[in-house]
Amino acid sequence: MKFIEGYGLFLTGKRIEQGLTIKRLSEKTGVPIRNIENIERGDGKGWSLDNLTKYLKGLKIPLSEISPEDGIIFECKRAGK
């Protein structure tokens, strides 16, 4: 599962606006640095919905702020397709 193009950059911008480093956000939320990096790259590896929820909570961003009108924020592919 990975973000539709652009969401990782959006989230990185929000973190930077708040003056937080990845390390500080990790300490604040308990989300491992590697997972934060993967979230911000939009990479589908190494992060979970639980970590994304903690990430957003740490930045005080409601899920509705990153959810587009069509509600699609993730791109999922079945293995082998």
N, C-alpha and C positions, 0 to 999 in steps of 0.2 A: 504494500500500500504506500503510495506516495502522494504528495500534494499536487493538485493541478498547478501548472506553471504560475509562478509569481507569488505564491503564498509564503514560501520560505524567505524570500527577500522582504516581504511585507513584515513578517515577524521579526526578522533581524533589525529592520528599521525601528520597530516599536521598542525593542530592547535597547538599542543605542540611544533613542530619544530619552529613555529613562535613565541614561547614564550607567547602565549595568554592563559589566563584562560577562562573558560566558561563565567564567569561574565564579563570580559573585552570584549570578542567577542560579548556578548549580548549588551553591551553598544555601541559598535562600529557599530553594524548592525541593532539594534532595534528588533532583534529576541529574544523572551522571553527565559530565561534560561531553562525552562522546554522543550521547543521545541528543543533547541540545544542538550540537554541531549538525547531526543528521536531520533534525527537525528544520533547522535554518537552511540547510541545503535542499530541503524537500525530498531527501533520500528516503526510500522506503525501508531501509535496513536499520535495525537496532533501536527502534523506538516503538512505544505503544501508545494507545489512546490514553491510558492512565498517565504516562509521562507528558503527553501533550496537554492534558487537563491541568496537571501541576504547573507546567510551563506557562500556560495562559493565566492561571491563577496568580502566579508569581509576578506577572506583568499587569495584573488587574485588567485583563482583556476578556470580555464576555465572548463565549463561542459565537454568539449572534453577530459580533463585529467582524468575524472572519468568514462568516457563512454568506455566500452570495444568494441572490433571489431564488436560483434553481436548487439551492441546498447542496450542491456538489462541490466538495472541497478536496476529495480524495479520488485518485485514479487507482482502481484495483484490477489486477490481471490474475487469471488462474494460471497455475503452474503449467508450463509447457505451451502456453498460448501467446 
